[in-house]
Amino acid sequence: MSTDATLRELKKISKVLILANAGAVEKELSKIASTNDRKKMWLLMDGKRMPADIAKEASVTAMAVSYFLSAAVAAELVEYKRGEPPRRILDYVPPSWIELVKLPTTSAVAEEVHQAKLDTSIEGQKEGAGEQ
């Protein structure tokens, strides 16, 4: 079995285990994510956003994020090294928490797709006109 196939299989197994134990996982998460602001921070922690970005998007102070990260690292739920984005060890977000963060609406996503198609079409027309 190739390394990629093994990794995919391990990710599937991990996901099944997390989903099967979702109640216990949510109970553990709720110990550190005890407020809506902390739940938002957990949601926004995707391994790409820096703590300052999380603070801005969650509408909290940088210090609040720092305290949350300290608690999450102590509980071994997050990996974090200064200067790098924090990463959740358990990649699980309880469904009831998702509504705490404003997600793009379907119409906003459709508008972005439409605009991207227009931009591509215009670029194609410019390139076609330049070749003549």
Backbone torsions as a table, in degrees:
resi	resn	phi	psi	omega
1	MET	NA	134.4	-178.7
2	SER	-72.4	163.5	-179.9
3	THR	-62.4	-41.1	179.8
4	ASP	-63.7	-42.8	180.0
5	ALA	-65.5	-39.4	178.5
6	THR	-64.4	-44.0	178.9
7	LEU	-62.3	-43.9	177.5
8	ARG	-59.5	-43.2	-179.2
9	GLU	-65.4	-41.2	177.4
10	LEU	-63.8	-38.8	177.4
11	LYS	-63.9	-39.7	177.8
12	LYS	-63.1	-46.1	-179.9
13	ILE	-61.6	-44.2	178.6
14	SER	-59.5	-45.0	-179.6
15	LYS	-62.1	-43.8	179.5
16	VAL	-62.2	-42.9	179.6
17	LEU	-64.1	-41.7	178.8
18	ILE	-64.3	-44.7	-179.6
19	LEU	-65.9	-38.4	179.5
20	ALA	-66.3	-27.7	-178.8
21	ASN	-112.4	27.8	-174.9
22	ALA	-55.6	-40.2	-179.4
23	GLY	-62.4	-45.3	179.3
24	ALA	-67.9	-38.8	179.1
25	VAL	-64.4	-46.3	179.7
26	GLU	-61.7	-37.8	179.0
27	LYS	-63.0	-42.6	178.0
28	GLU	-66.1	-43.8	178.6
29	LEU	-61.4	-38.3	-177.9
30	SER	-65.5	-19.3	177.4
31	LYS	-67.8	-35.7	178.7
32	ILE	-100.5	-31.4	178.0
33	ALA	-97.9	69.4	-172.2
34	SER	-88.1	-10.0	178.9
35	THR	-125.6	165.8	177.9
36	ASN	-62.3	-36.4	178.3
37	ASP	-63.1	-42.0	179.3
38	ARG	-69.3	-35.1	176.3
39	LYS	-63.9	-39.7	176.6
40	LYS	-61.6	-42.0	179.0
41	MET	-60.8	-41.8	178.2
42	TRP	-61.7	-44.5	178.9
43	LEU	-60.1	-42.1	-175.2
44	LEU	-78.4	-14.9	-179.4
45	MET	-77.2	97.4	-174.9
46	ASP	-118.3	7.8	-178.6
47	GLY	83.7	1.0	179.3
48	LYS	-118.9	-34.6	-178.0
49	ARG	-82.0	136.5	174.9
50	MET	-80.8	160.2	-179.8
51	PRO	-53.3	-38.6	179.4
52	ALA	-63.7	-37.4	177.7
53	ASP	-67.0	-40.8	178.7
54	ILE	-62.3	-44.0	179.7
55	ALA	-60.1	-45.5	-178.4
56	LYS	-63.8	-47.5	-177.0
57	GLU	-71.2	-29.0	178.9
58	ALA	-88.8	-4.3	-178.1
59	SER	58.6	45.9	176.1
60	VAL	-129.5	172.7	179.4
61	THR	-80.3	159.6	176.4
62	ALA	-62.1	-34.0	179.3
63	MET	-66.1	-37.6	177.4
64	ALA	-61.5	-41.7	177.7
65	VAL	-65.1	-40.8	179.3
66	SER	-60.8	-45.7	177.6
67	TYR	-61.9	-42.5	179.5
68	PHE	-63.2	-45.2	179.3
69	LEU	-61.8	-40.2	178.4
70	SER	-60.5	-44.6	179.3
71	ALA	-65.6	-41.8	-178.3
72	ALA	-67.7	-38.5	177.2
73	VAL	-66.8	-43.0	178.9
74	ALA	-61.6	-34.9	179.1
75	ALA	-83.1	0.7	-179.1
76	GLU	58.5	38.6	176.7
77	LEU	-105.3	-12.7	-176.7
78	VAL	-138.6	142.3	170.3
79	GLU	-102.5	130.0	-179.3
80	TYR	-151.1	127.4	172.3
81	LYS	-122.9	134.9	-178.9
82	ARG	-53.2	134.0	179.7
83	GLY	91.7	-6.6	178.1
84	GLU	-121.8	154.6	177.4
85	PRO	-68.9	141.1	176.5
86	PRO	-68.9	148.0	-178.1
87	ARG	-130.1	131.0	177.0
88	ARG	-69.7	135.8	174.6
89	ILE	-77.6	-42.5	174.4
90	LEU	-97.5	111.2	-177.6
91	ASP	-87.1	73.4	-178.7
92	TYR	-140.4	133.4	174.8
93	VAL	-125.2	118.7	177.6
94	PRO	-56.9	134.3	-177.1
95	PRO	-53.6	-34.5	-178.6
96	SER	-69.2	-16.4	-179.8
97	TRP	-84.4	-22.1	-172.9
98	ILE	-59.5	-35.8	-178.2
99	GLU	-67.9	-11.5	-179.8
100	LEU	-71.1	-24.5	-180.0
101	VAL	-109.3	134.6	180.0
102	LYS	-72.0	115.6	176.5
103	LEU	-95.1	152.6	178.4
104	PRO	-61.4	137.7	179.6
105	THR	-73.2	162.3	179.5
106	THR	-59.3	-39.9	-179.7
107	SER	-68.0	-34.6	178.2
108	ALA	-67.8	-40.6	177.8
109	VAL	-65.7	-43.3	178.7
110	ALA	-61.5	-39.4	178.4
111	GLU	-64.5	-41.0	178.0
112	GLU	-63.2	-41.9	178.3
113	VAL	-63.8	-44.2	179.1
114	HIS	-60.7	-44.9	179.8
115	GLN	-63.7	-39.8	178.7
116	ALA	-63.8	-39.1	177.8
117	LYS	-65.2	-41.7	178.3
118	LEU	-61.9	-45.4	180.0
119	ASP	-60.6	-43.1	179.3
120	THR	-64.6	-41.9	179.7
121	SER	-62.8	-43.5	-179.4
122	ILE	-65.6	-42.2	178.7
123	GLU	-62.2	-40.8	178.5
124	GLY	-63.1	-39.3	179.1
125	GLN	-66.9	-39.3	179.1
126	LYS	-65.0	-42.9	180.0
127	GLU	-66.1	-38.3	179.4
128	GLY	-66.6	-38.0	-179.0
129	ALA	-71.9	-31.4	-179.0
130	GLY	-73.7	-23.2	-177.4
131	GLU	-81.0	-17.1	-175.3
132	GLN	-78.4	NA	NA
